[in-house]
Amino acid sequence: METKDGRDFSRGLSAELRNLRGGAPEVMKAFSALAQSALAQGALDGKTKELIAIAVSVASRCDDCIGFHVKAAVDRGASREEILETLGMAIYMGAGPAAMYASHALGAYAQFAASKADAA
């Protein structure tokens, strides 16, 4: 299977999410409030929370979620080694299908990390 370009994919996803926010504003406002609450600084920092989100995204086989949370993890300074350990846990919890989706997350990491390095 060809790896999707996570950067292009996330741009398209963002456009569709804007459409969804316009069509179902109250639902999306509630979802946004839930996300903000879950991501708020607490015992776990933002990077750790995004790594958890990547593991859940891989185990639940959600390419959209993978792209979104890998970008957020890269933006919060996640290293390739941290991504790989996270993917190891996702594979452990999600078995064979998670291994396939872990490859999607690793490809997305490479793309977002390269974009961040190019921007620096």
C-alpha positions in Angstrom: 0.0 0.0 0.0 1.3 3.4 -0.9 1.8 5.8 2.1 -0.4 8.8 2.0 1.2 12.2 2.3 0.1 13.2 5.8 0.6 16.9 5.1 -1.7 17.0 2.1 -4.1 14.7 3.9 -4.3 16.9 7.0 -4.9 20.0 4.8 -7.9 18.3 3.1 -9.1 17.1 6.5 -9.0 20.6 7.9 -11.2 21.9 5.1 -13.7 19.1 5.6 -13.8 19.7 9.4 -14.5 23.4 8.7 -17.5 22.3 6.7 -18.6 20.0 9.5 -18.3 22.8 12.0 -20.5 24.9 9.8 -23.1 22.2 9.4 -23.2 20.9 12.9 -21.9 23.8 15.0 -23.2 22.7 18.4 -21.9 19.2 18.1 -18.5 20.4 17.0 -18.4 23.0 19.7 -19.0 20.3 22.3 -16.4 18.1 20.7 -13.9 20.9 20.7 -14.6 21.6 24.4 -14.0 17.9 25.1 -10.7 18.0 23.2 -9.5 21.1 25.0 -10.4 19.6 28.4 -8.6 16.3 27.6 -5.5 18.1 26.3 -5.3 20.6 29.1 -2.0 20.6 31.1 -2.2 18.3 34.1 -0.2 15.3 35.3 0.7 14.5 31.7 2.2 17.1 29.3 0.8 17.8 25.8 3.4 15.7 24.0 2.6 12.7 26.1 -1.1 13.1 25.5 -0.5 13.3 21.8 1.6 10.1 21.9 -1.3 8.4 23.7 -3.6 9.7 21.0 -1.3 8.2 18.3 -1.4 4.8 20.0 -5.2 4.9 20.2 -5.4 6.1 16.5 -3.3 3.2 15.3 -5.1 0.6 17.4 -8.5 1.9 16.3 -7.2 2.1 12.6 -8.1 5.8 12.0 -5.9 7.3 9.3 -7.4 10.7 9.8 -6.6 10.6 13.6 -3.1 9.3 12.9 -2.3 12.3 10.7 -3.8 14.8 13.1 -2.1 13.5 16.2 1.3 12.8 14.6 1.4 16.4 13.4 0.4 17.6 16.9 3.1 15.4 18.5 5.8 16.6 16.1 4.7 20.2 16.8 5.2 19.4 20.5 8.7 18.1 20.0 8.1 14.3 19.7 11.2 12.4 18.5 11.3 9.5 16.1 12.3 7.3 19.0 9.2 8.4 21.1 7.0 7.8 18.1 8.5 4.3 17.6 8.0 3.4 21.3 4.4 4.6 21.1 3.8 2.5 17.9 5.3 -0.5 19.7 2.7 -0.1 22.5 -0.1 0.3 19.9 1.0 -2.8 18.0 1.1 -4.7 21.3 -2.4 -3.6 22.2 -3.8 -3.8 18.6 -2.0 -6.9 17.2 -1.6 -7.3 13.4 -3.9 -4.6 12.1 -2.2 -2.1 14.4 1.2 -3.0 12.9 -0.1 -2.1 9.5 -1.5 1.3 10.7 1.7 1.9 12.7 3.5 2.0 9.4 1.1 4.8 8.4 2.0 6.8 11.5 5.7 6.4 11.0 5.3 7.7 7.4 3.3 10.6 8.7 6.0 11.3 11.3 8.7 11.4 8.6 6.7 13.9 6.5 5.8 16.2 9.4 9.3 16.2 10.9 10.7 17.0 7.4 8.3 19.9 7.1 9.2 21.2 10.5 12.9 20.9 9.7 12.4 22.7 6.4 10.6 25.6 8.2 13.3 26.0 10.8 
